[in-house]
């Protein structure tokens, strides 16, 4: 996937649930940063 992506979030694990948890956490962090940037007063 790295060659096909502009940005790769690679979790160095073979444990699928742990990888999914990390991706969800990072997704929430990205959403929070976007909300702060565009919707903060």
Protein Blocks (a to p, Z undefined) as FASTA:
>chain_A
ZZmpfbdcddddfbfklmmmmmmmmmmmmmmmmmmmmmcZZ
